[in-house]
Amino acid sequence: MPLSHAIQVRFLKVFYAGIAAILLIMGTAGSSHAQQNPGESAWDGIDHAAARLISATTAVGQDETLRLGLQFRMQPGWKIYWRSPGDAGLPPVADWTGSDNVDAVSMQWPVPKRFEIFDIGTLGYEDAVVFPLTVTPIHPGAPIQLNGEIDFLVCEEICIPGHASVSLDLPSGTPDLASGAHLIDQYRATVPATDTALAGMTITHANLQNRPQDQIEVGITVTAQGIPFTQPDAFIEGPGGAYFDAPKVSLSEDKMSAVLRVTAPTRMTLASLQEEGVTVTVVDGPRALESRITPVQGALPLKGAMAGPTDQTPLWTILGIALLGGLILNLMPCVLPVLSLKLMSVMAKSGKSAASIRAGFLASSAGIIVSFLILAGAAIAVKQAGLSVGWGIQFQQPVFLALMVALVTLFACNLLGLFEFRLPGRLGDRAAAMGAGRDSLFHDFLTGAFATLLATPCSAPFLGTAVGFALGAGPLEILAVFLALGLGLALPYLMVAMVPGIVRFLPRPGRWMLVLKGVLALALAGTAVWLLTVLGATIGAENALSIGALALLAALVLATRKLTGSRLGRAAWPISAVLALAAVLAPLTMTPHIPMSDDQNRADAAGIQWQRFDPAAISTLVAGGKTVFVDVTADWCVTCQWNKKTVLEVGAIADWLSGPDVVAMKADWTQPDPVIADFLSQHGRYGIPFNIVYGPAAPQGIALPELLSAGAVKSAAVQADPQARIATSD
């Protein structure tokens, strides 16, 4: 049935209106394509990806450099590649030679994403990306024309090569912000920083290790600044564009440090990695750091980041190291002041029964082990509170030092016979029944506990490794390692307890022991004086002398017990106790001593000009060709003083440290210092002494053993700088 005339007319109107709308839209589109916004070029490319140039300004102005961007857009599911594409792919390559008034173009690479398809790992960008460009005009202020020929590869399940020709003119004149300024800045913010302060993190170690089947493992230790890590990752670029797979990440408990381990490609060798180095880009959320580093061969430090299931060192190995470290601790200078108590305990048992000898030495062992367990509990509590913890840090506390002064004075008074230790009635009766004597077991127990307290400022060989593992791990590991340390320190006592007949070869007690007691009491008095000098560094010399006077007065009051008919002697115990307690609590009322700012910037007795510790300056000094020697020390660290007197201030080592090519830095940890604590933690150390040498050939540093030797320092000096001027023999 034919349509009516009215319906036909209406249909034609609608039809032609639609045609007109389509033509209008096409005309508008053509106009917009023909007339680009200022600061934007036309898109060019292929169906799956296109590129264009954008500028942050509409004119060149008078700036020495201009901010532009190379913008890509891709179809959904398609991607282009980073500068190191991975197992497959090619990065975009730009040729700017056809440009006018352009001297140089620097292209920056935002942080890429990881992609994996068919077990092939690649790095790149999907949907869209802007590569920030820094353009340097030949004649600033004159117009520029930036012409680029861009070759790229765009991939989904298949890969297609693409090409884009882009061109952008910027006239002279006063610049205004262009529409692309925000987009350029947005992607520029994702370009990895090369400055550690801007990146908020620092790469502290880069190590190489040979693994089974001729594999090489690269380990990167990174420390966060201020904000803990969330999900750190690293893109590692090796010699010849070698691609490294995604690293295995281990975070410390506080998430302030991380270790990223990755296996090098099979064609890589230790020599090529050490000669050519690697470029490491560490990424954690919005922050990223790019650094060119030279890994050194050696094991990664034992840190909290390696503790737990991700650690490569079995716990039983660490426990063996801890046992050996505790045993060696018996020979360290820190423990020597308590030798008097050990010696008198052994001499007093000469001629006694095997049961008595065994009980006494077991009591000393118990004192050591219980003390180590108490230290472990304290370390766990401090860690759980979120505070820094380290081996011997209690010697930074004036109250603890005052307590040690009081205890040393107490033991000296005991050696002089001013009082005797007494056990509670039932315990004393049981000890007497065993043949150990009513007072002996308590004295032996305290001897062991006291030996532990005096040992804590020492860091013996192997002890630093064990303590570093423990304090960076969880509560169970801390308990296990500290128990092993205690068993190691108590091992000589336990051996005598197993074979008590050894004591029978010693001279029997006699009057000669009175003279020996006096000499050993004098040695303990010397220990008290040393503790007071350490105390003086924290609260000032006058305050330390007042505490020493209280301890001495307590000893003199005890001495009145030997005076027949002395009224003071009858009340000596409570009065001495009050004086000793006053000495212990006195530091709470005293103002801490603040050293002068130049205390660490002056020459010592050997002529070594020690500089104030500045970890941020180390890399700059090394880059300038200097060798940096860092000595982390403290007045309370006896081993530190031993190293100084026997190695650092002697002969060729002192001459080398005083030389023009060496910067000697002293990190004084006598008082708490979070910068030093963080520096130790970065190197997997929680105790001192700690010495490390940095140089042009070892920018990551060469750590030295706890007990220094001239040979070890010389070897590290030459490794850090093969041109080091240091005598090979004295």
Secondary structure, DSSP 4 states (H G I P E B T S, - for coil): -PPPHHHHHHHHHHHHHHHHHHHHHHHHHHHHHHSPPTTB---EE-SSEEEEEEESBSS-TT-SSEEEEEEEEE-TT-EEEEEEEESS----EEE-TT-BSEEEEEE-----EEEEETTEEEEEEESEEEEEEEEEESSTTS-EEEEEEEEEEEESSSEEEEEEEEEEEE-SS---B-TTHHHHHHHHTTSPBSSHHHHTEEEEEEEEEEETTTEEEEEEEEEESSS--SS-EEEEE-GGG-B-PPPEEEE-TTSSEEEEEEEPPTT--HHHHHHH-EEEEEEETTEEEEEEE--EESPPP--GGG-GGG-SS-HHHHHHHHHHHHHHHTTSGGGGGGHHHHHHHHHHTTTS-HHHHHHHHHHHHHHHHHHHHHHHHHHHHHHHTT----TTGGGG-HHHHHHHHHHHHHHHHHHTTS------HHHHHHHHHTTS-TTHHHHHHHHHHHHHHHHTT---TTHHHHHHHHHTS-HHHHHHHHHHHHHHHHHHHHHHHHSGGGGGGSPPP-THHHHHHHHHHHHHHHHHHHHHHHHHHHH-HHHHHHHHHHHHHHHHHHHGGGSTT-HHHHTHHHHHHHHHHHHHHGGGGSPPP---TTTTSSB-TT--BEEEP-HHHHHHHHHTT-EEEEEEE-TT-HHHHHHIIIIITSHHHHHHHTSTTEEEEEEE-SS--HHHHHHHHHTT--SS-EEEEEETTEEEEEEPPSS--HHHHHHHHHHH-TT----S--
